[in-house]
Structure formats: C-alpha cells, structure tokens
Amino acid sequence: MEATGRTALYVCSVLFIFTEVSSEFIHIPTLVHHGIEGKSLLLSVETHFLMDEAEIQGTWSHTKLSGTRTTLVTFTKQAAITDMMYRNHLLFREPNVSLLIRKLNQEDEGDYHLSLNIEFHNKTGLVIKEERTVHVTVDVPVSIPMIQKSPSYAVVEDKANVTWTCSVERGTRVVFQWLRNNVAVGASNRYHFSQDNSTLLISPVRKEDKGTYRCVASNPVSQGRNSRPVELNVYYGPYNLEVNSVQGLRTGEVFTINPGELVFFECQADSNPPNSYVWISKSRNATQIITEGPRLEVRSYRLAQAEEYLCRAFNNVTQKQDEAQFTLVVASLGTGKEKHTQEGGSVSPLAAITVCSLFVISLMLLFFLRKTCHPKRVLMSIYNRPFLEQKRPHRSGHEDATEDFGIYEFVSIPGKMESAQASCRSLARLESIQDMHTTIYDVIRHVSETPSHSLLE
C-alpha cells in the first residue's frame, strides 16, 4: 500500500516537472541592471527547489557589446570553476547560483547568460534545462551641467540667431532637456535641436523667446540635474501703442474735455528698450512738434473747437516706430455728477422714465379721490353759505324739510358697500345744491345739538 502511494506521488511529480519547470524552478527578479562604474553589482537568482534533492550543473557566460562571448564560471553543486581572467573580478554565490561582479567598468556591459541543468535524485535520467539572460549597463553619474549662450549679449528680434549649448564634465548616456521659464521647450520651425539635445538653435529670435533658460541633464543612474539659469534679453517693439487719459470723456479716438480744463495724456507701448516719444499737433493743416516724452499736458482754453494730436513712439535699437492719432474736442460736459452719469450710465433712462410716470399717476389718482369723496369739505361749504341764501325756497318738492336741518355724521356700515358709495355720491352733489332744506336720504344717524349748532344761528 505504501509503495502504491509513492508511485502515485512520483507520477504527479513528473507531470508537474514537465508542465511547470520552465517557470517555477528558477527566477531572476531583474532582467535589466543599470550599474554604476566602480560599484559592485549582484545578478541575483532565486531557486524554487531543494538543492539536497537534485544535482545541478551550469555556466555563467558574458557577451560583450562587440559580440564576443566568454564563459565566466562553470559550476556544479559541489564545486565552481571561474575563468582565471575573472577570478578577482567575479564571485559565484552558492547554493542559489547568483553571480556578483566586483567594481564595474565599461567592459562589463553586455548580456549575462545563465544555463542550468537540474536532475532530481528520484528522477534519474531526467534532466531539466533552465536558461535566463540578464542585460547589464554601466554608467557614470552625471555632473552638474554647464550652459553657454552665443552671442552672450542681447539680440534684436528678427535680425539675430541664438545658439545654446549644454555640456557635462562627467556622465555617460546623458539626456539633455531645455527649459524656458521652467517650461519644457520643444522643437518647432524656429527651435532646432542637435541629435542628443545638447544644442539648441533659435532662428530667428522673437519677442516671445525672451526669458530664463535652463539645461537639465540625466542618465539611467542619475536624476535630472539643473544648470544655472541664463537670461536671454531680446530687443523688440514698439507694440500696442495707446494714448490714455483719466480726464474728459473718450469715444473711440476722440477725447472731449470741458472748457478751461487742464488735461494730461499718457502714451504707452510695449518695447525693449523703452521708446522715445514725440507729441505732434496737426491743427491748421500744419504739423508741429509740441513736446517729447511719454506725457502731454494740454490747457483747453488755448485750443480751438477741435484739434488733432499724434503720439509717435520710436525704438532706437530696433529702429522701429509706431503712431497713435486722436482728436481733442472742447465742449461742456456739465458737472462732475452729470459727467459721471454720462460715462458710467449708473441710472438707466428707461428706469428714470418709469419712476417719474408712476409718481405722476399716483398724484393724479390721489387728487381724483380727494376731489370725488370728501365729506368734511362738503359740510363746511354748506355752513359757510350766507344765511339769506340758505332761506331761499327749495325746489326739491319736499314741502316741509325744516326738521331735516342739522349736522349729520356719516358712518360706514360693513357689508353695506352700495349704501356707502351712494352716500359719497350724494355728498358730492351737495356742492351744487343751493337749498339748505334739501333732504338727504342717506343719513345713518342724527347727532343731537352740539356746540357747533350755535355757529348756524
């Protein structure tokens, strides 16, 4: 029974070996190594089987970049033989068949090939072959790069070219990158790079090329190292010439100012170096230079109704110039408050008209209501009539209305809107009635004799 179990275990082991051996028995964590010249480098190998259960035999070989192949170490589980030429340079590590290279140099670059044969004790005659290749590079760390500019002085746009050069004292396989104002610079129709990016040619130079340039150098064993910043100064302009004033009212290229006002104008343009400015008057079909400099002072009482001016900016280095023309008109702009309203437009004309209309309508409605229904004024008009006029015969058809004479108080009764409206209309008609004995039928309550009754006597 025990023999049968062992046989089954052996069969499973053989199947496992045939299906999984190429990926399970050895493993190399890193297949590419970037070594530093003068430092050691370990080509590590991991074995996924027990050395006591198998016999091994293998070799480490080196293929140089030139194509020459050399066997470095031949080994078994019991012994290792190193090529005498590399005895002091290599160290074979048992039992995991790793290889240590001491003090790397440029000759150590290339491919390192491991060939390993495995024979398990319980599988005599069955040899498993494993092979792996590791690529090794040897580099020198990069020193701080140095940057140069030619020409070293400032240049004029569209008339000059600039060549930048970046170099390092130490370093292999160096990669260069260029930055302007800390932003990477790429190739374009005016930006041209050498094959290794160590040289940058700007042809021709423009205004937008000005700024601080920096070179960054790196290689597989060194992070990016920055050069010192170098400034590129470009002479350009004038551009975007403009005339401005904080006084008066501007409409396009026309400035309107109040009579007697003192006005200052500023002429500005983008230029390097700064421009020289000239102010020219073009009145009376004549051209006359008024003053020089970026500022012009004008006294309006010395002007005619309208006058034309011109500001001319000139760059002495680029030999370029630009002009800005404007017209100055003298006219009353009103007070500062009115001027502010005209310029800022803080109150909309439509809003002002609406407010005024609502105000007028409200006054008219109030006047109409006071005119239509005002009991106190109606009664006072009755009492103030002459006594003889009050005694005239009445024409109402009521034969005896003497008892109706007196002071009445009108009270609004809730729910009796029709009666209240009728009372209001009746009171309004009293002004046109000449007879004091006219009977009022809309009286709600009679008030007995009061002190005001003596006024009627």
PEHU-V341608 format. One record per backbone hydrogen bond with DSSP energy under -1.0 kcal/mol. NH is the residue of the N-H (numbers start at 1). CO is the residue of the C=O. If there is no record, write none. Layout:
NH CO
NH CO
This chain:
5 1
6 2
7 3
8 4
9 5
10 6
11 7
12 8
13 9
14 10
15 11
16 12
17 13
18 14
19 15
20 16
21 17
23 20
25 21
27 46
33 135
35 137
37 139
38 104
39 36
41 101
43 99
44 42
46 27
48 25
53 50
54 51
55 119
57 117
58 75
59 115
60 73
61 113
62 70
63 111
64 68
67 64
70 62
72 60
73 60
74 81
75 58
76 79
81 74
83 72
86 83
89 86
90 86
91 100
93 98
99 43
100 91
101 41
102 89
104 39
108 105
109 106
110 136
111 63
112 134
113 61
114 132
115 59
116 130
117 57
118 128
119 55
121 53
123 120
126 123
128 118
130 116
132 114
134 112
135 31
136 110
137 33
139 35
143 170
146 167
148 165
150 163
155 233
157 235
158 205
159 156
162 202
163 150
164 200
165 148
166 198
167 146
172 140
175 218
177 216
179 214
180 183
181 212
183 180
185 178
188 191
192 201
194 199
197 194
200 164
201 192
202 162
203 190
205 160
209 206
210 207
211 232
213 230
214 179
216 177
217 225
218 175
219 222
222 219
225 217
227 215
230 213
232 211
235 155
236 272
239 270
242 268
244 266
249 256
251 254
254 251
255 327
256 249
257 329
261 258
263 298
265 296
266 244
267 294
268 242
270 239
272 236
276 314
278 312
279 291
280 310
281 288
282 308
286 283
288 281
290 279
293 277
296 265
298 263
300 261
302 299
303 300
307 328
309 326
310 280
311 324
312 278
313 322
314 276
315 320
319 315
322 313
324 311
326 309
327 253
328 307
329 255
330 305
331 257
339 335
340 336
341 337
342 338
343 339
344 340
345 341
352 348
353 349
354 350
355 351
356 352
357 353
358 354
359 355
360 356
361 357
362 358
363 359
364 360
365 361
366 362
367 363
368 364
369 365
370 366
371 367
372 368
373 369
378 374
379 375
380 376
381 377
382 378
383 379
384 380
385 382
390 386
391 387
404 401
405 402
409 445
416 413
420 416
421 417
422 418
423 419
424 420
425 421
426 422
427 423
428 424
429 425
438 435
447 407
453 450
454 451
455 452
